[in-house]
Amino acid sequence: MAVLKDGEKLLAIELENSYKWIRQRIVYNIVKASRAGFPELWIVYPFQAPSLGWIEEYAEELDVSISILKPEELKRALACF
């Protein structure tokens, strides 16, 4: 999903529903968001968030801010927009 305002790319949202290969999928999602020009990425993930370590640093290098949210947190977080 994408959140735009007057054509400006504000936020990319990825919905993940499996814990298998999650760290690799997070890296892939970061790259997709960066290439598409989104400065922020939210990953909606129903399981315990994995430790990201170097992945957070990689996201910073690509100028993408990442957050991992539980599905029940999404509605409240979107209220900011």
C-alpha positions in Angstrom: 0.0 0.0 0.0 1.1 3.6 -0.5 0.1 6.8 1.2 0.4 9.9 -1.0 -0.5 13.5 -0.5 -0.8 15.7 -3.6 1.3 13.2 -5.5 4.1 13.3 -2.9 5.1 9.8 -1.7 4.8 9.8 2.0 4.7 6.2 3.2 4.9 2.6 1.9 3.1 -0.1 3.8 3.9 -3.8 3.4 1.7 -6.5 4.9 3.6 -9.6 6.0 1.8 -12.7 7.3 4.6 -15.3 7.6 7.6 -15.6 9.9 9.6 -17.6 7.3 12.4 -15.6 5.7 11.1 -12.4 7.3 14.5 -10.7 7.6 15.2 -11.2 3.9 11.7 -10.0 3.0 12.3 -6.9 5.1 15.4 -6.1 3.2 13.5 -6.6 -0.1 10.8 -4.3 1.1 13.3 -1.6 2.1 14.9 -1.8 -1.4 11.5 -1.6 -3.0 10.5 1.5 -0.9 13.8 3.2 -1.7 13.6 2.6 -5.4 10.0 3.8 -5.5 11.0 7.0 -3.7 9.3 6.4 -0.4 11.1 7.9 2.7 9.2 5.8 5.2 8.2 2.1 5.3 5.8 0.4 7.7 5.8 -3.3 7.9 2.6 -4.8 9.4 3.6 -8.1 11.0 1.4 -10.1 13.4 4.3 -12.0 15.0 7.1 -10.9 17.4 9.3 -8.4 15.5 12.7 -9.9 14.7 15.9 -8.2 15.7 17.1 -6.3 12.6 20.7 -5.3 13.5 22.5 -4.4 10.3 19.2 -4.2 8.4 18.3 -0.9 10.2 21.7 0.5 9.2 21.1 -0.5 5.6 17.7 1.2 5.6 19.3 4.4 6.9 21.9 4.2 4.1 19.0 4.1 1.7 17.2 7.0 3.5 14.2 4.8 4.4 12.8 5.0 7.9 11.3 1.7 8.9 8.8 0.6 11.6 7.3 -2.8 12.4 3.7 -2.6 13.6 1.2 -5.1 14.8 -2.0 -5.3 12.7 -4.0 -3.7 15.6 -1.6 -0.7 15.7 -2.0 0.2 12.0 -5.4 2.0 12.3 -4.1 4.2 15.1 -0.8 4.9 13.3 -2.7 5.9 10.1 -4.7 8.4 12.0 -1.5 10.6 11.9 -2.0 11.0 8.2 
